[in-house]
């Protein structure tokens, strides 16, 4: 009898614990997701606030363009029933514009090679046309309109990639304390990503202002990418965005016939447009070298093409190293590099020459480095790669051969001079010994 009572107590306790565990497990998702929506104030009847965030990624060193981005709200359902355009059973929401310009906030958490700016829209409910007809669920699909940024009509190429994201936005309308209607919840579900690919099951995001990563922005966001190429291209190759120059000095140097080997690698930007190749010219003083046969060790190892003016140029493929030769007063001029590409250049060791360089990136201050011994390679930058900015970028190398003044002695005659010196020393020694002997004899 006692055992039955004990079993009964154990069963009741176990049943109670299982029930509480079940209730807790059902409640956990609600608590876990309680921040994935915007919420109004049921005590005052103040509607929830939600904003769209425009995020613009671009390569480091790129000037932020002034661009307008537009978002369209398509009415879908009211309490599960389709929108009726005839009787307008749900209010419309006007297109919302977001203007990105130089005042856009900078995201300091971006990777080193990427510049990210962002801006939030006004409250999306401020674009509501009409009013809610009754309490209930109202759903819209939100997308970005393509092609709202006009590419600048000049020689500098630009690329803008628009977001293909889609969001299902649900407004849950409730009765307010004063007898009116207000938006209690705004739920944004991400159904397609920025590439237009379906998100399985959708992903609820926080549309609250400042409710995104690190409380920087709303997670109801659309991400675009922007790229820009500067330089004159084949129309004006002297207008280069990156110069790698070579200056040679030293007594007795054949300035016209002494070439130095430069190994150059230029990578693609970390984000945005990727060019198939970069146009690189050889410029001597103020003249473009039209034939590059003297500027390569082996023409089979470097891709050379001819522009519309019949002038040859190197085709530098991103991520591939190329070896070129430069003599005194020659430079490599990169005529159409995408801003944010990164580069590294190594001057090969040359017997008898000390190498040094001065480098300036994006019009900034100079950095420099130099070898302390001759016949030593020198790389710019010293570590890693340098990013190409929108303003002028340059690396100016100096190859210096130190001159030792001649002594007037021909080294080929050195053995004879040594023999003469030995004979002179022997003669002096003989005379000294003889004189000493004579002095001793006379004294005796």
BELDA-V785667 format. One record per run of one state. SS is the DSSP state (alpha for helix, beta for strand, coil for the rest). FROM is the first residue (numbers start at 0). TO is the last residue. Records with the same first field share a line. If there is no record, write none. Layout:
BEGIN
SS->FROM-TO / FROM-TO
END
This chain:
BEGIN
coil->0-0 / 32-36 / 39-39 / 41-44 / 46-51 / 59-65 / 78-79 / 82-90 / 93-94 / 100-103 / 106-112 / 120-122 / 129-134 / 144-156 / 161-164 / 175-179 / 192-196 / 205-211 / 215-219 / 230-231 / 235-240 / 249-258 / 267-276 / 284-285 / 288-291 / 295-302 / 306-310 / 316-319 / 326-328 / 334-335 / 338-340 / 347-352 / 360-364 / 370-376 / 380-384 / 387-391 / 400-409 / 443-443
alpha->1-31 / 123-126 / 212-214 / 232-234 / 292-294 / 410-442
beta->37-38 / 40-40 / 45-45 / 52-58 / 66-77 / 80-81 / 91-92 / 95-99 / 104-105 / 113-119 / 127-128 / 135-143 / 157-160 / 165-174 / 180-191 / 197-204 / 220-229 / 241-248 / 259-266 / 277-283 / 286-287 / 303-305 / 311-315 / 320-325 / 329-333 / 336-337 / 341-346 / 353-359 / 365-369 / 377-379 / 385-386 / 392-399
END
